[in-house]
Amino acid sequence: MSSVLTNNGAMVALQTLKSINSGLGKTQSEISTGKSVATAKDNAAVWAISKVMESDVAGFQSISDSLSVAQSTVGVARQASETVNKLLTQMKTKIVDAQADTSDRAKIQTDIDALKEQITSVVGAAQLNGLNLVDGSTSSMDVLASLDRSSSGVTASSITVNGVDLSVGGYEAADVFGAGTNGTVNAAPSGAGDTFALSIDAAGDGAVTIQNPTSNRTLPDGSIQSGGWLAGDTVSISIGKKTASYTVTADDMTGTTTTADVVAMGLKSSIDKLGITGLTVEYNQANAGELIFNNGGTGAADLAITGSFKNAGSGGLGQLTQVDVNTDPAASLAVIDGLIQTAVDAAASFGSTQGRLDTQADFVSSLTDSLKSGIGSMVDADMEETSARLQALQVQQQLAVQSLSMANQAPQSILSLFR
């Protein structure tokens, strides 16, 4: 039956065209985005899984950066340990030379003292971004190494890197920092890692007093020193990411100790060399050991500083202070062997840790690639298939349009019945 009111053929052709256009739109979306699942509407389950995996990939990329910094930090420590070992070995050859009664022990000791200073320099410089694993300031650090996902959620795992003290002087809990007369130190410090918050007056001034150590200290030879600064003692002040320090030398000594004035003036000179913009430091001669900091009134936070004190002879290589071929070359030889073993153990420990970090970094990189590949297999479009489908749908679209056109012409044939 033919009807001018209902054109079934046109309706069928129209629905077919709509279906083809829908498929064509999806195919064109896959071509433009490169994804078969671009939104949650395309496939909610697959989209949800892919987004969780993408968040894990972002996390592992951050972990990779963390591991890179840790690798460099441990690499610096390992290189410093190996360098210290070489310097100690050089020192041993000189000590062996000094065993002969015909040797010039005074000149040999001069060379040994120079090597001691070089070891101190190497240990002090072995830091990356302010973190030093060989000077005794850091006992350990945790390195973010992985993200572990389970049914209960995600947890972070880390690798612990242990520091090794290769310093001649170790950190001492001695009260060598005090409040100055011009402004006050809000927290009473008492040793390594103490943080100061200076009270600032209207002129932008605050002050810290370098005080003489008051506690009794056991010297390398077993004697007791009741307070005072000793040769090899080091005081440091950090301002932001910059650190100034001063180490007491034999030339500073008057008798068995030196005074806080000498240390304060030496520290001032070291701070000045940092060249911190807007900061000036003055030594207050009216108050022994006092340093006045001025930040131009730009705020107390700009003067937040960290102070630390190293006691000569108490570090991991503190026995270096006992190496004196002028007085006892045989004892010096026994001491140096033990110190060399300490440096060798440190280098081996850092080498092992660096190898573990390298392995973990390679694993994280491979795991990240695998996750990316997995995400791609779930949501990426098969471009070969998509291309073929596009060609087929375009042909189907043309045929559907032609079919609809023919169906729309059908009612016109009814007119011939009334002619």
Stockholm file with secondary structure:
# STOCKHOLM 1.0

chainA/1-419         MSSVLTNNGAMVALQTLKSINSGLGKTQSEISTGKSVATAKDNAAVWAISKVMESDVAGFQSISDSLSVAQSTVGVARQASETVNKLLTQMKTKIVDAQADTSDRAKIQTDIDALKEQITSVVGAAQLNGLNLVDGSTSSMDVLASLDRSSSGVTASSITVNGVDLSVGGYEAADVFGAGTNGTVNAAPSGAGDTFALSIDAAGDGAVTIQNPTSNRTLPDGSIQSGGWLAGDTVSISIGKKTASYTVTADDMTGTTTTADVVAMGLKSSIDKLGITGLTVEYNQANAGELIFNNGGTGAADLAITGSFKNAGSGGLGQLTQVDVNTDPAASLAVIDGLIQTAVDAAASFGSTQGRLDTQADFVSSLTDSLKSGIGSMVDADMEETSARLQALQVQQQLAVQSLSMANQAPQSILSLFR
#=GR chainA/1-419 SS CCCSSCCHHHHHHHHHHHHHHHHHHHHHHHHHHSBSCCSTTTCHHHHHHHHHHHHHHHHHHHHHHHHHHHHHHHHHHHHHHHHHHHHHHHHHHHHHHTTSTTSCHHHHHHHHHHHHHHHHHHHHHCEETTEESSSSSCSEEEEEEEEEEETTEEEEEEEEEECCCCCSEEECCCCCEEECSSSCBSSCCCSTTEEECBCCCTTSEEEEEECCCCSEEECTTSCEEESSBCTTCEEEEEETTEEEEEECCGGGCBTTBBCHHHHHHHHHHHHHTTCCTTCEEEEETTSTTEEEEECTTSCGGGGCEEEEEEEETCSTTGGGGGCCTTTCHHHHHHHHHHHHHHHHHHHHHHHHHHHHHHHHHHHHHHHHHHHHHHHHHHHBCCHHHHHHHHHHHHHHHHHHHHHHHHHHHHHHHHGGGGC
#=GC SS_cons         CCCSSCCHHHHHHHHHHHHHHHHHHHHHHHHHHSBSCCSTTTCHHHHHHHHHHHHHHHHHHHHHHHHHHHHHHHHHHHHHHHHHHHHHHHHHHHHHHTTSTTSCHHHHHHHHHHHHHHHHHHHHHCEETTEESSSSSCSEEEEEEEEEEETTEEEEEEEEEECCCCCSEEECCCCCEEECSSSCBSSCCCSTTEEECBCCCTTSEEEEEECCCCSEEECTTSCEEESSBCTTCEEEEEETTEEEEEECCGGGCBTTBBCHHHHHHHHHHHHHTTCCTTCEEEEETTSTTEEEEECTTSCGGGGCEEEEEEEETCSTTGGGGGCCTTTCHHHHHHHHHHHHHHHHHHHHHHHHHHHHHHHHHHHHHHHHHHHHHHHHHHHBCCHHHHHHHHHHHHHHHHHHHHHHHHHHHHHHHHGGGGC
//
